[in-house]
Amino acid sequence: MEAAVECSLPEPGSQDSRAGDDIEIVVNVGGVRQVLYGDLLSQYPETRLAELMGCLAGGYDTIFSLCDDYDPGKREFYFDRDPDAFKCVIEVYYFGEVHMKKGICPICFKNEMDFWKVDLKFLDDCCKSHLSEKREELEEIARRVQLILDDLGVDSAEGRWRRCQKCVWKFLEKPESSCPARVVAVLSFLLILISSVVMCMGTIPELQVLDADGNRVEHPTLENVETACIGWFTLEYLLRLFSSPNKLHFALSFMNIVDVLAILPFYVSLTLTHLGARMMELTNVQQAVQALRIMRIARIFKLARHSSGLQTLTYALKRSFKELGLLLMYLAVGIFVFSALGYTMEQSHPETLFKSIPQSFWWAIITMTTVGYGDIYPKTTLGKLNAAISFLCGVIAIALPIHPIINNFVRYYNKQRVLETAAKHELELMELNSSGAGEGKVGCSRSDLDSLPPEPAGEEGPSWSSRLKISHSDTFIPLLTEEKHHRTRLQSCK
């Protein structure tokens, strides 16, 4: 075999003009030898393997620009790359597409494809989804690390007001930054619970008092407690608004909208109570105030700001819109069918409770959801059989989409834990690298990022300060820098 290969390859620097389709090349990738033919490689002339067919005419300089080593005796090219990934990459020459094996890191595989100069468009769609998911995870890790570095760094060039604004934002938004910030977060959490409990206790008749008109109103003590809580929420919101770096994004954030909805009813009802009576009848004012008091239940959603579990549940439901839509569709079809059947079958009974099909919708809803209040029930045999079938179909329809929703919750919860651990790991690596370099600093400050060379004008992409070139971790640096980090097999993810 080797003799045939030797005859097929010219000497380095020679001007052999034989057709490329007759050439055979031998490559050794991580100890695995592979014989490849010119007619196969010429299908994709821009790839690295195809360039090997003509590299011998350019001499050893051209050869070593394409491979790690070359044996003139065996006419064999050596590459210090991952052989498992190479077996997947060469599929493009045989099948016109590339599939990534299970267990290979998507980012490492992307780097291998870049090294062999195989375009990502040849990667199959099923594998592109894994690569996109991994890329999003690494970008999230980079974002978290960058936020931590921004908190650690203090720019002396900034004014006193800007530094004060950053300190207030860090104090209110990041409880883990200091012990006082953690105390304030716990206090805010307790006040949310207290205000919710006070709202519920204010509806107990025994705790209410009579006003001048003889109407029952909330006890003054409970009102004072609620006023104090609303004052704290207002102060907290205003401080966070004034210290936020992007006020428009802050105002449109979902949790901040919830904060406004929890605070606004108090001030609107207070305004209507003192000024509304002059413009409207007293009855209308009382009805408006009562409706606004009901809106105070929105403050319970403020707990999501301090609970990662509630945030995970919200995200899982957001990612499960398709499953929830299927659930509602199943129930809607079942409700329409079984209510119509129930109405038809119960018409023969003289004391029927099914007066119309729209009225039967309520019976179908409470039956299929296994609630069964008993206010409407069938009295004929066929009606009872229809009720039994609707009950079984309702159980099946509800149970089918539950498993994907639970999977979305567990996946997102585990993913958040992994991202937090990875971000901490990156900071530890930065600390070790800076300590090993003898800089005498822990971690990386903003001055380290500002010391990097300026980015060339007109170049697109993230700025140098967002690339985190200080860190040398194999986790996400290939995504954040323009440099090519060619790993050996030992450095590849397992």
C-alpha positions as CSV (number, residue, x, y, z in Angstrom):
1,M,0.0,0.0,0.0
2,E,2.8,2.4,0.9
3,A,4.6,1.7,-2.3
4,A,1.5,2.7,-4.3
5,V,1.2,5.9,-2.2
6,E,4.9,6.8,-2.8
7,C,4.3,6.5,-6.6
8,S,1.3,8.7,-6.3
9,L,2.9,11.7,-4.6
10,P,5.7,13.8,-6.2
11,E,8.7,15.0,-4.2
12,P,8.4,18.3,-2.4
13,G,9.4,21.1,-4.7
14,S,9.0,19.1,-7.9
15,Q,6.7,20.2,-10.7
16,D,4.6,17.1,-11.3
17,S,1.7,17.9,-13.6
18,R,-0.3,14.7,-13.2
19,A,-4.0,15.1,-12.8
20,G,-5.2,15.6,-9.2
21,D,-7.8,12.9,-9.5
22,D,-5.0,10.2,-9.7
23,I,-3.4,11.4,-6.5
24,E,-3.6,9.4,-3.2
25,I,-2.6,11.0,0.1
26,V,-2.0,9.4,3.5
27,V,-3.0,11.4,6.5
28,N,-2.3,10.4,10.2
29,V,-4.8,12.1,12.5
30,G,-4.0,11.5,16.2
31,G,-2.4,8.1,15.3
32,V,-5.2,7.0,13.0
33,R,-4.0,6.5,9.3
34,Q,-6.4,7.2,6.5
35,V,-5.8,6.9,2.7
36,L,-7.8,9.5,0.7
37,Y,-8.1,9.8,-3.1
38,G,-7.9,12.9,-5.3
39,D,-11.1,12.4,-7.1
40,L,-12.9,12.4,-3.7
41,L,-11.1,15.4,-2.3
42,S,-11.4,17.5,-5.4
43,Q,-15.2,17.8,-4.9
44,Y,-14.4,20.4,-2.2
45,P,-11.2,22.2,-3.3
46,E,-11.3,24.8,-0.6
47,T,-10.9,22.3,2.3
48,R,-7.6,21.6,3.9
49,L,-7.4,18.0,2.7
50,A,-7.9,19.1,-0.9
51,E,-5.1,21.6,-0.5
52,L,-2.8,18.8,0.5
53,M,-2.8,17.5,-3.1
54,G,-1.0,20.5,-4.4
55,C,1.1,21.5,-1.4
56,L,4.2,19.4,-2.4
57,A,4.8,21.6,-5.3
58,G,5.3,24.6,-3.0
59,G,8.0,23.0,-0.9
60,Y,8.2,22.3,2.8
61,D,7.0,25.8,3.8
62,T,3.7,25.2,2.1
63,I,3.4,21.7,3.6
64,F,4.0,22.7,7.2
65,S,1.5,25.6,6.8
66,L,-1.2,22.9,6.3
67,C,-0.1,20.1,8.6
68,D,1.8,19.6,11.9
69,D,4.4,17.2,10.5
70,Y,5.4,15.4,7.3
71,D,7.3,12.2,6.7
72,P,9.0,12.3,3.2
73,G,9.9,8.5,3.4
74,K,6.3,7.4,4.0
75,R,4.8,10.4,2.2
76,E,2.5,10.8,5.2
77,F,0.9,14.0,6.6
78,Y,0.5,14.2,10.4
79,F,-2.1,16.1,12.3
80,D,-2.4,16.5,16.0
81,R,-6.2,16.7,16.0
82,D,-9.1,14.7,17.4
83,P,-9.4,11.5,15.4
84,D,-13.0,10.9,16.4
85,A,-14.0,14.3,15.1
86,F,-12.0,13.7,11.9
87,K,-14.0,10.6,11.2
88,C,-17.1,12.7,11.3
89,V,-15.7,15.5,9.2
90,I,-14.5,13.3,6.3
91,E,-18.1,12.2,5.8
92,V,-18.6,15.3,3.8
93,Y,-16.5,13.9,1.0
94,Y,-18.5,10.6,0.9
95,F,-22.1,11.8,1.7
96,G,-22.1,15.5,1.3
97,E,-23.1,16.2,4.9
98,V,-21.6,16.0,8.4
99,H,-23.1,14.4,11.4
100,M,-21.7,14.9,14.9
101,K,-21.2,11.8,17.0
102,K,-22.8,11.7,20.4
103,G,-20.4,12.6,23.2
104,I,-18.4,15.2,21.2
105,C,-18.5,18.7,22.5
106,P,-20.3,20.8,19.9
107,I,-17.9,23.8,20.3
108,C,-14.8,21.5,19.9
109,F,-16.4,19.9,16.9
110,K,-17.0,23.4,15.4
111,N,-13.3,24.2,15.9
112,E,-12.4,20.9,14.2
113,M,-14.6,21.8,11.2
114,D,-13.0,25.3,11.0
115,F,-9.5,23.7,11.1
116,W,-10.3,21.3,8.2
117,K,-12.0,24.2,6.4
118,V,-15.3,22.5,6.1
119,D,-18.2,24.9,6.0
120,L,-20.8,24.7,8.7
121,K,-23.6,24.5,6.1
122,F,-22.7,20.8,5.6
123,L,-23.5,20.1,9.2
124,D,-26.9,18.4,9.5
125,D,-29.8,20.3,11.0
126,C,-30.1,17.9,13.9
127,C,-26.5,18.7,14.9
128,K,-26.9,22.5,14.3
129,S,-29.5,22.6,17.0
130,H,-27.0,21.2,19.5
131,L,-24.4,23.7,18.4
132,S,-26.8,26.6,18.7
133,E,-27.9,25.5,22.2
134,K,-24.3,25.2,23.3
135,R,-23.4,28.6,21.9
136,E,-26.3,30.2,23.8
137,E,-25.1,28.6,27.0
138,L,-21.5,29.8,26.5
139,E,-22.7,33.3,25.7
140,E,-24.8,33.3,28.8
141,I,-21.7,32.2,30.9
142,A,-19.7,35.0,29.2
143,R,-22.4,37.5,30.0
144,R,-22.5,36.5,33.7
145,V,-18.8,36.6,34.0
146,Q,-18.7,40.1,32.4
147,L,-21.4,41.3,34.8
148,I,-19.3,40.1,37.7
149,L,-16.2,41.8,36.3
150,D,-18.1,45.0,35.9
151,D,-19.1,44.9,39.5
152,L,-15.6,44.2,40.7
153,G,-14.0,47.0,38.6
154,V,-14.2,50.6,39.5
155,D,-13.3,53.2,36.9
156,S,-11.5,56.1,38.5
157,A,-12.3,58.3,35.5
158,E,-16.1,58.2,36.2
159,G,-17.6,60.9,38.2
160,R,-18.8,60.7,41.8
161,W,-22.5,60.6,40.8
162,R,-21.8,57.7,38.4
163,R,-20.0,55.7,41.0
164,C,-22.7,56.4,43.5
165,Q,-25.3,55.3,41.0
166,K,-23.4,52.0,40.4
167,C,-23.2,51.3,44.1
168,V,-26.9,51.9,44.6
169,W,-27.8,49.6,41.7
170,K,-25.4,46.9,43.0
171,F,-26.8,47.3,46.5
172,L,-30.5,46.8,45.4
173,E,-30.2,44.4,42.5
174,K,-27.5,42.0,43.7
175,P,-28.1,40.8,47.3
176,E,-25.0,38.5,47.1
177,S,-22.7,41.5,46.7
178,S,-22.6,42.3,50.4
179,C,-24.1,41.5,53.8
180,P,-26.2,44.8,54.0
181,A,-27.5,44.1,50.5
182,R,-28.6,40.6,51.6
183,V,-30.3,42.1,54.7
184,V,-32.2,44.6,52.5
185,A,-33.3,41.8,50.2
186,V,-34.6,39.7,53.1
187,L,-36.4,42.8,54.5
188,S,-38.1,43.4,51.2
189,F,-39.2,39.8,50.9
190,L,-40.7,40.0,54.4
191,L,-42.5,43.2,53.7
192,I,-44.1,41.6,50.6
193,L,-45.4,38.8,52.8
194,I,-46.6,41.2,55.4
195,S,-48.5,43.4,52.9
196,S,-50.1,40.3,51.4
197,V,-51.2,39.0,54.8
198,V,-52.5,42.4,55.8
199,M,-54.6,42.6,52.6
200,C,-56.2,39.2,53.4
201,M,-56.8,40.1,57.1
202,G,-58.5,43.4,56.1
203,T,-61.4,41.4,54.6
204,I,-62.2,39.6,57.9
205,P,-65.5,41.1,59.2
206,E,-64.4,40.8,62.9
207,L,-61.3,42.9,62.2
208,Q,-63.2,45.7,60.3
209,V,-64.6,48.8,61.8
210,L,-67.6,51.0,61.0
211,D,-67.1,54.4,59.4
212,A,-69.3,57.5,59.8
213,D,-71.9,56.1,57.3
214,G,-72.1,52.8,59.1
215,N,-70.2,50.9,56.4
216,R,-67.5,48.3,57.3
217,V,-64.0,49.5,56.4
218,E,-60.5,48.2,56.9
219,H,-59.0,48.6,60.4
220,P,-56.8,51.7,60.7
221,T,-53.9,49.7,62.1
222,L,-53.9,47.5,59.1
223,E,-54.1,50.5,56.8
224,N,-51.1,52.0,58.5
225,V,-49.1,48.8,58.1
226,E,-50.0,48.7,54.4
227,T,-49.1,52.4,53.9
228,A,-45.7,51.7,55.4
229,C,-45.2,48.7,53.1
230,I,-46.2,50.7,50.1
231,G,-43.9,53.5,51.1
232,W,-41.0,51.0,51.2
233,F,-41.9,49.6,47.8
234,T,-42.2,53.1,46.3
235,L,-38.8,54.1,47.7
236,E,-37.2,50.9,46.5
237,Y,-38.6,51.2,43.0
238,L,-37.6,54.9,42.6
239,L,-34.0,54.2,43.8
240,R,-33.7,51.2,41.3
241,L,-35.2,53.4,38.5
242,F,-32.8,56.3,39.1
243,S,-29.7,54.0,39.5
244,S,-30.5,51.7,36.5
245,P,-28.0,52.0,33.6
246,N,-30.8,51.6,31.0
247,K,-34.0,53.2,32.2
248,L,-36.1,52.3,29.2
249,H,-35.2,48.6,29.5
250,F,-35.8,48.9,33.2
251,A,-39.3,50.4,32.8
252,L,-40.4,47.7,30.2
253,S,-39.1,44.8,32.2
254,F,-41.9,42.3,33.3
255,M,-40.9,42.3,36.9
256,N,-40.7,46.1,37.1
257,I,-44.2,46.3,35.5
258,V,-45.4,44.0,38.3
259,D,-43.9,46.4,40.8
260,V,-45.7,49.3,39.3
261,L,-49.0,47.4,39.3
262,A,-48.5,46.5,43.0
263,I,-47.8,50.2,44.0
264,L,-50.1,52.2,41.7
265,P,-53.5,51.1,43.0
266,F,-52.7,52.5,46.4
267,Y,-52.1,56.0,45.1
268,V,-55.0,55.9,42.6
269,S,-57.4,54.8,45.3
270,L,-56.0,57.4,47.7
271,T,-56.6,60.1,45.0
272,L,-60.1,58.9,44.2
273,T,-61.0,58.9,47.9
274,H,-59.9,62.5,48.5
275,L,-60.7,64.1,45.2
276,G,-63.0,61.8,43.3
277,A,-66.1,62.6,45.5
278,R,-66.1,66.1,44.1
279,M,-66.3,64.9,40.5
280,M,-68.3,61.7,40.8
281,E,-71.0,60.2,43.0
282,L,-69.8,58.6,46.2
283,T,-71.0,55.2,45.2
284,N,-69.0,55.2,42.0
285,V,-65.9,56.3,44.0
286,Q,-66.3,53.4,46.4
287,Q,-66.7,50.9,43.6
288,A,-63.6,52.2,41.8
289,V,-61.6,52.1,45.1
290,Q,-62.8,48.5,45.7
291,A,-61.7,47.4,42.2
292,L,-58.3,49.0,42.7
293,R,-57.9,47.3,46.1
294,I,-58.4,44.0,44.3
295,M,-55.4,44.8,42.1
296,R,-53.2,44.7,45.2
297,I,-53.0,41.0,44.7
298,A,-50.3,41.8,42.0
299,R,-47.8,42.4,44.8
300,I,-47.6,38.6,45.5
301,F,-45.8,38.3,42.1
302,K,-43.0,40.4,43.6
303,L,-41.9,37.3,45.3
304,A,-40.6,36.0,42.0
305,R,-37.9,38.6,42.2
306,H,-36.4,36.9,45.3
307,S,-37.3,33.3,44.3
308,S,-35.3,31.4,41.7
309,G,-37.9,28.6,41.8
310,L,-40.7,31.0,40.7
311,Q,-38.5,32.4,38.0
312,T,-37.8,28.9,36.7
313,L,-41.5,28.0,36.7
314,T,-42.3,31.2,34.7
315,Y,-39.6,30.3,32.2
316,A,-40.8,26.7,31.9
317,L,-44.4,27.8,31.2
318,K,-43.1,30.3,28.7
319,R,-41.2,27.5,26.9
320,S,-44.3,25.3,27.1
321,F,-46.7,27.4,25.2
322,K,-47.0,24.8,22.5
323,E,-47.9,22.1,25.0
324,L,-50.3,24.3,26.8
325,G,-52.0,25.2,23.5
326,L,-52.4,21.5,22.7
327,L,-54.0,21.0,26.1
328,L,-56.5,23.8,25.6
329,M,-57.3,22.6,22.2
330,Y,-58.0,19.0,23.4
331,L,-60.2,20.4,26.2
332,A,-62.0,22.8,23.9
333,V,-62.9,20.0,21.4
334,G,-63.9,17.6,24.2
335,I,-66.0,20.3,25.9
336,F,-67.9,21.1,22.7
337,V,-68.5,17.4,21.8
338,F,-69.6,16.1,25.2
339,S,-71.7,19.1,26.0
340,A,-73.6,18.7,22.8
341,L,-74.1,15.0,23.4
342,G,-75.1,15.6,27.0
343,Y,-77.7,18.1,26.0
344,T,-79.1,15.8,23.3
345,M,-79.3,12.7,25.6
346,E,-80.9,14.6,28.5
347,Q,-83.7,16.1,26.5
348,S,-85.8,13.0,27.0
349,H,-85.9,13.4,30.8
350,P,-88.6,15.7,32.2
351,E,-86.4,17.2,34.9
352,T,-83.4,17.7,32.8
353,L,-80.7,20.2,34.1
354,F,-79.3,20.7,30.6
355,K,-81.3,23.7,29.3
356,S,-79.0,24.6,26.4
357,I,-75.7,23.6,24.8
358,P,-73.9,26.8,26.1
359,Q,-75.1,26.0,29.6
360,S,-73.8,22.4,29.1
361,F,-70.3,23.8,28.5
362,W,-70.0,24.4,32.3
363,W,-70.9,20.8,33.0
364,A,-68.4,19.6,30.5
365,I,-65.6,21.8,31.9
366,I,-66.1,20.6,35.5
367,T,-66.4,17.0,34.4
368,M,-63.4,16.8,32.1
369,T,-61.2,18.6,34.7
370,T,-62.4,16.1,37.4
371,V,-63.8,18.9,39.6
372,G,-67.5,17.8,39.6
373,Y,-69.4,20.4,41.6
374,G,-72.6,18.5,41.2
375,D,-74.8,21.5,40.4
376,I,-75.4,20.0,36.9
377,Y,-75.5,16.2,36.4
378,P,-77.1,13.8,34.0
379,K,-80.1,11.7,34.9
380,T,-80.5,9.4,32.0
381,T,-78.5,6.2,31.4
382,L,-77.0,7.5,28.1
383,G,-76.2,10.8,29.8
384,K,-74.3,9.0,32.6
385,L,-72.4,6.9,30.0
386,N,-71.5,10.1,28.2
387,A,-70.3,11.7,31.5
388,A,-68.1,8.7,32.2
389,I,-66.5,8.8,28.7
390,S,-66.0,12.6,29.0
391,F,-64.3,12.1,32.4
392,L,-61.9,9.5,31.1
393,C,-61.1,11.6,28.0
394,G,-60.5,14.6,30.2
395,V,-58.0,12.7,32.4
396,I,-56.1,11.6,29.2
397,A,-56.2,15.0,27.6
398,I,-54.7,16.7,30.8
399,A,-52.1,14.0,31.4
400,L,-50.6,14.0,27.9
401,P,-48.9,17.5,27.8
402,I,-47.8,17.4,31.5
403,H,-44.6,15.4,30.9
404,P,-43.1,17.9,28.4
405,I,-43.9,20.8,30.7
406,I,-42.2,19.0,33.7
407,N,-39.2,18.2,31.4
408,N,-38.9,21.9,30.5
409,F,-38.9,22.9,34.1
410,V,-36.3,20.3,35.2
411,R,-34.1,21.1,32.2
412,Y,-34.1,24.8,32.7
413,Y,-33.5,24.4,36.5
414,N,-30.5,22.1,35.9
415,K,-29.2,24.4,33.2
416,Q,-29.2,27.4,35.5
417,R,-27.3,25.5,38.1
418,V,-24.7,24.4,35.5
419,L,-24.3,28.0,34.2
420,E,-23.8,29.4,37.8
421,T,-21.1,26.7,38.4
422,A,-19.4,27.4,35.1
423,A,-19.4,31.2,35.7
424,K,-17.7,30.6,39.1
425,H,-15.2,28.2,37.5
426,E,-14.3,30.9,35.0
427,L,-13.7,33.4,37.7
428,E,-11.5,30.9,39.6
429,L,-9.5,30.3,36.4
430,M,-9.0,34.1,36.0
431,E,-7.8,34.3,39.6
432,L,-5.3,31.4,39.0
433,N,-4.0,32.9,35.8
434,S,-3.5,36.3,37.3
435,S,-1.8,34.8,40.3
436,G,0.5,32.6,38.1
437,A,1.5,35.7,36.1
438,G,2.6,37.4,39.3
439,E,0.4,40.3,39.0
440,G,-0.6,40.2,42.6
441,K,-4.3,40.7,41.9
442,V,-7.4,38.6,42.5
443,G,-9.5,38.2,39.4
444,C,-9.7,40.9,36.8
445,S,-10.7,44.5,37.0
446,R,-12.0,46.9,34.4
447,S,-8.5,48.4,34.2
448,D,-7.2,45.1,32.8
449,L,-9.8,45.2,30.1
450,D,-9.1,48.8,29.3
451,S,-5.4,48.0,28.9
452,L,-6.1,45.9,25.8
453,P,-5.2,47.4,22.4
454,P,-8.0,49.4,20.7
455,E,-10.2,47.7,18.2
456,P,-9.5,48.7,14.6
457,A,-11.9,51.2,13.2
458,G,-14.7,49.8,11.1
459,E,-14.3,46.2,12.5
460,E,-17.6,44.6,13.4
461,G,-18.2,42.4,16.4
462,P,-17.9,42.8,20.2
463,S,-15.3,45.2,21.7
464,W,-12.1,43.9,23.2
465,S,-13.4,44.5,26.8
466,S,-16.3,42.1,26.2
467,R,-14.1,39.3,24.9
468,L,-12.4,38.5,28.2
469,K,-9.1,37.7,26.7
470,I,-7.6,37.6,30.2
471,S,-9.0,34.1,30.8
472,H,-7.5,31.1,29.1
473,S,-10.3,28.7,29.9
474,D,-11.3,26.1,27.3
475,T,-14.9,26.6,28.3
476,F,-15.9,29.5,26.2
477,I,-13.0,31.6,25.0
478,P,-13.2,30.3,21.4
479,L,-16.6,32.0,21.1
480,L,-15.5,35.3,22.6
481,T,-12.2,35.9,20.8
482,E,-11.2,36.1,17.2
483,E,-8.1,33.9,17.8
484,K,-8.0,30.2,16.7
485,H,-7.3,27.9,19.6
486,H,-6.4,24.5,18.1
487,R,-6.7,21.9,20.8
488,T,-5.0,18.6,20.9
489,R,-6.9,15.4,21.6
490,L,-6.1,15.6,25.3
491,Q,-7.6,19.1,25.4
492,S,-10.8,18.1,23.7
493,C,-14.0,17.9,25.7
494,K,-15.1,14.5,26.7
